Amino acid sequence: MTAATARETRARARSSLVGLIGTGVGPSLTPAMHEREAAELGHRMIYRTVDLAELGLAPEAVGGLVASARHLGFNGLNITHPCKQLVLPALDGLTPEAATLGAVNTVVFRSGSAVGHNTDWSAFARCLERGLPGAPLDRVVVLGAGGAGAAVVYALLVAGAREVAVVDTRVDRARDLAARMGGRFPGAHCPAYGTDGLGPLLAAADGMVNATPTGMAHHPGSPVPAGLLRPSMWVADVVYRPLRTELLRRAAERGCPTLTGGEMAVFQASEAFGLFTGLEADAGRMLAHFHTLLAKS
């Protein structure tokens, strides 16, 4: 170990400087979750949000922000909508999962290098197993082919889904994701569609996941007409503010089993916390704190 690496390791053990880059991230609960867990473990963490909308910056500015954070001594960054794919050119390397997904939600700075990770997919897989155990996965529809959509599709295929249909307003993006996932999981079927094909797809689906921003506080509404929801299908949403989105409320009214985005938000954060600090987060404690924060917000 070089002297510089030793100094970096000692500094990392004492404290961490972390940030979140995205649009509309001001109300995010992630900073409070990270800082509270760090305090519980006797670690000092400063976690700051970088809201592109508030700064008047385009999503493409994420690369410059990553470079600035690297030089300013940040330990890492969380990346959220709409930058999970745009951030890739600014990084020096990717984990195998992040490379397959083509999306990054966590950047870790080590010895001058910026490495991209993806903790979204494993967080969703864990949520699905906990929240909808035994849910049928023969035919699943995923709305959104962005970073969150890629993570959800990957998690579903890892879980053994036989068919995962990717639906996006941009059919070219849906086709790109479907092709990448189909190549990674040759035993599964991963077709791509525009939103005009949603009705027939949901009529035959076991379940669906909303991986678009629709339903968030600053993107209100539901991405699916209530008439397309059937009691025999399960419905999941990656949005967690609000926890019960309009989509989930409508699905519950029609008798569908539902899964909120809350646990996904916590589990991806607990994994990212470990990457930033080298410490093991208590996911159960973070989940309890998340619900406390949500009740106060």
Protein Blocks (a to p, Z undefined) as FASTA:
>chain_A
ZZklmmmmmmmmmpccdddddehklmpcklmmmmmmmmmnopacddddddfklnopafkl
mmmmmmmmmmnopabdcdddfklmmmmmmpcbdcfklmmnopafbdcdeehiacdddfkl
mmmmmmmmmmmghiafkbccdehjbfklmmmmmmmmmnopabdcdddfblmlmmmmmmmm
mmmmmmbccddddfklmmmmmmmpfbdcdfbfehpaklgcjfbdfklpcfkbccddfbfb
dfbdfklmmmmmnopacddfklmmmmmmmmmmmmmnopacdfklmmmmmmmmmmmZZ
